[in-house]
Amino acid sequence: MRVETLVKNVTDAIIGFDGNEHVIFANPMALKLLGVAEDDIKGKKLREIAAWNDVISKLIQSENAVYDLKLDLDGEQTYFTREFFEIHLPSNKPGESKIGHFVLLKNITRFYHLDEAKTNFIATISHELKTPIGSIKMSTALLRNERYGAITEFQQELIDNIEEDSDRLLRITSELLDMGQVQTGKLLLNFTATKPISIVSYAQKSIKVLADQKCLSLQIDCAEDLPEVWADPDKTAWVLINLLTNAIKYSNGHGVVELTVTRIADNLLEFSVRDHGEGIKESYLSRLFERYFKVPGEDSNVSGTGLGLAIAKDFITAQNGEIGVESQPNQGSRFYFTLPVQPY
């Protein structure tokens, strides 16, 4: 009786099923979400209800997985996370002890709204910051102009520092702005048939100065006769530049960074960037593409927001590709992404 009272009064939706997938209970919140009375579903088989109830059909998309659902509640879009729990009796044979399961729907609308507000704030601030940063860069360019007077060696050093800091701020705001566009669904892609070598050449020119500063050579293997990819060349170049920049940052001086483009299937090309730096522990690999994640204890002299790889993943996924990493401590890292070949 205590359990029944608890289930009925909990604010989350709970639906219980027996071992044969018949509904045995549904609390008031669950009935409200389903839009049914308890007598309409109690004792009915799960698959039968799913045939005429959209909410139930969404609940059985993947039995044991945890995923989010967008449902209507009181005329408003409401977000829930769906969790699956099996019910077992004490037994020495786990496979034979299951007597049913229940589904729990937690209302996470508040967190969705908070995340949306945060994303909009970041996008707005990033956009607003680009104007004053641009003004700073223009001012430093004017200061360098000899027509406005000679500058001392110390003043030159200050101008260099200002330009370096403003460039860093511009990169950060650009990354934040790109992330805001991705999260709000306003990311615009311009798909076109593009030669891989043109993307590679653009990226090579963009990182040349950075590579020269560390006396690194870029070894490129990209055949001219590779098929064109169906992609957004600007976004793809951005991803490749990001991977190359990271490879240079984490490489030792006077080394080599390898950029390779290969055809791994009839309809798929792979872009690969390999460095020979310190590498990454296996325990961190699965989190590298998370927003704001930075490997603990990494070189404090290497700046970054922890957004670059997250944005890269969103860009590549939006182009029907995949991105990944292979790495071992003291053996360097290989970051790669795939893109579909232009269909003819």
N, C-alpha and C positions, 0 to 999 in steps of 0.2 A: 504493500500500500504506500509506503514511503517513497519507493522508487517511482511508482505511477504518479504520485503527486508532484515529485520533482520534475519528471518529464513533461507533465502538462503545464507547469508554471515557468519552465525555462524559456528565455526569450529567443533562443535559437530554434530553428526548425529541425525536428527529429522524426525520422520514419524508420520503423522496424520491420524486418522480414524474417520469416522462418526459413528452415533449411531448403524448402521447395520454392522459395521466392514468392510466397504469399504475404501480403501486407497483414501484420498483426497489430500494429498501432501507428498512429500519427498524432503528434501533439497539435494544439490549436494553431501555432504559428505555421506548421507544415501544411495544415488544411487550408489556411488562408493563402499561402503561396500557390498551392495546387488549384485553388478555386473550387473545392469540392467539399461535400459533407463526409463525415467518417464512414457512414454506411455505404457510400458510393465506392469505396476502395477497400474496406476491411474484408479480408478473406480472399480478395482478388489477386490473381497472379500478376507479377511485376510487368511482364512483357505485354499482357493484355491491356493493362492501364496505359502503358507507354504508347499504344496504338492510337489512343484518343486524347492523351494528356501531354502537352508539349513539355511541361516541366519535368515529368517523370522520364520522358525520352531523353532529356538532357542529362539526367542523373545517371543514366546507365551507359553513357558514352564510353567510359573506361572504368572497370569495376573497382580496382584498388588505387587508382591514381587520385592525387589531390589536385584540384584545378578550380579556377574561378568561373562563376556564372553571373550573367546579367539578366535579372528577372524584373517583372513589373510588380510593384507592391503599392497599393493605394494610389494607383495612377502615376507613379514615379519610377524611374529606372533605379533599381537597387542592386548592389553587388554582394555576392555571397561566395565564400570559399567552401567547396564541397569535400568532406572527409568521409572515409569508409572504414567501418570497424566490424570485425568479425566477432561473433559470440561463440565461445567454446565451453564445454563442460570439462572438468578435470579428467584427464585420460592419459594413458601412456602411449596412445596412438593419435598424434595430433591431427592426422588426416581424417580420422573418424570422429573427432570430438566436436566438429562444427555443428551448431544447431541453428544458426541463423546469422544475420548481420543487421546493422543499422547505419543509416546515412545521416550525417550531421551537416547542416548548412549554417555557417556563421555569417552574420551580417557584417560586412567590411566596407560598407558604403562610406563611412566617415573617413577611413584611411584612403580610399580612392579620391575623395574630395580634397583631402590634405595634400596628397601627392600631385593632384592636378594644379592646386594653388601654388605649390612649390615650383612645379615645372613652368607655369606661366610667369611666376616672379623671376625665375632664372632667365627665361627667354627675354623678358622685358628689360631687365637690368643689363644683360649682355648686349642687347641692341643699343641701349642708350649709352653704354660705355664706349662703343666703337667710335662715336663722333669726337669726344674729347681726346681719345688716344690718337686719332688721326690728326687732330690739331697739334698735339705735342710733336708728332713725327714731322709735320710740316715746319714747325718752328725750329726744330733741330737742323733740318735741311737748310733753312735760311741762315742759321748761325754759321754753318760751314761755308757759306758763300763769301768769298773774299771781297765782293763788292760792298759788303756791310762792315768791313774792318777785319784786321788780322786778329787771330786768337792765339793765346799762349798754349804751351804744351799741357799745362794743368787744365785749362778750359777745354782743350780737345779731349782730354781724358774724361771730364765730366760729361761732355756731349756724347761720347761713346757709351758711357754708363746709362745715360738717359735713353738713348736709342735702344740699347740692349734690353732695358727694363720695359720700355714701351712695346717692343717686339714680343716680349714674353707675355705681357698683358693682352696684347692683341690675339695671340695664339690661344690664350686661356678663354677669352670672351668668345672667340670664334667657335671653340669646342663646346662651350656652354650653349651657345646659340644653336649649333647643330643638334645638340642633345635635346634642347627644347622643341625643335621642329620635329624630331623623331617621336618624342613622347606625346606630342599633341596631334600627331597624325597629319601634320602639315608638310611633311617631307615630299618635295617634288623631284621626280626623277625624269631625266631626259634620255630615254633609251634610243640607242642608235648602233648600227654595225660599226665596230671599231677594231682597228688592227692592234694586236697586243703590243707590237713594237713601238707604236706611237705613245701608248700609255707609259711604257717602260722608259722611253726617251725623255718624256716630260718629267717623270719622277727623278731620273738620273740628273738632269740639269738642276732640279730644285734642291737636291741635297749635296751638290758638288762642293759648295763652300764648307758645309759642315764636315764632310768627309776629309777635305783637304786640311782642315784645322787639326784633325787627329792623325793625319798622315795615313789614312785608310784608303785602300783601293777597292773599287766596286767591280766585281767580276760578273759579267752579264752573259747569260745563255738564253737567248730568245731568237728563234729562227724567223727569218723574214716571211717564210711561206706558211706560217701557222694560220689557221682559219680565224676569221673575225669573230669577236665575241659580241653578244647582244647585251649591252650594258650602258650605264651612264658613264661616259669617259671621265668627267670631272670628279664624280664621287669615287670612282675606282682609282683614279690617280691620287686622290686624297688618302685613300686607304693605303696604297702602296707607299706613298711618301711617309705616312705615319709609321709603317712597319720598318722602312729603311732608316728613319730617324731614330727609332728605338734601338735598332741593331747597331747603329753607329755609337749611340750614347753608351751602350753596354759592352762595347768592344774595346779591347786594349789597343793602344796606338800602334801604328805601323803594321796593322793586320789586314784582313780581307773580309769583305761582306759579299756574299754570293746571292745574286738575283737570278732566278731560273723560271722560265715559263715552259710548261710541257703539256702535251695533249694526253690526258689520262683516260679518256673514253672518246667515243665517236662524237659525242655532243658536249664535251666538257674539257675546259682548260684549267690548269692549276698554276697560280702565281706563287712562288716560294721565295722567302727571304731568310737566309741562314747567316748567323753570326758565330763567332768562336769565343764568346765571352764566358762569364762565370756560369751561365745556365740558371735554371730555376728548379727548385725542389718540386717533386711530384705532388706534394700536398697542396701546392698553390696553383697548379695548372688549371684546375676546374673553375677557379675564381678569377682568372685573369681578365675575362671579358665582362665582369660585373662592373657596374657604375661605381666610381670613386675608389675601387680597390687598388691598393699598391702593395707590392710584396714587402712584408715586414723586414726591417733591417737593411733595405737596399741603400745604395750610395746616396747620402743626403745631398750630394752635389748635383745629382741628376734631378732636374725639376720636372714636374708633371702634375696633372690634376686627377689622374686615375680615370679620365673619361675617354681618352683616345681610342683604346681598344674596344670599349663599349659602343662608341659611335661607329667604329669600323665594322663591328659585327652587325649593327643595324643596317648600315649601307649595303653590305654584301648580302645579307638575308633578304632585303627588299629587292635585290636583283636576282633572286632565285639561286643564290650561291651559298656556299658554306665556308666558314673560317675556323681555323684551328691552330694548335701549337704542339710541337714536340720538343722536349728539353730534358737535359740531365745536368746535374751540378758538375761544373768544370769541363763540360763538353759543348757548351754553347746552346743555342736555341734555333729552332726553325719554325717560323710563322708562315702560314699558307692560307690561300683562299681560292675557291673555284668559281668559275663563271660559265654560263652556258654558251655554246657556240651559236653563232647567228644561223637560224634556220633558213634554208633556201627553198 
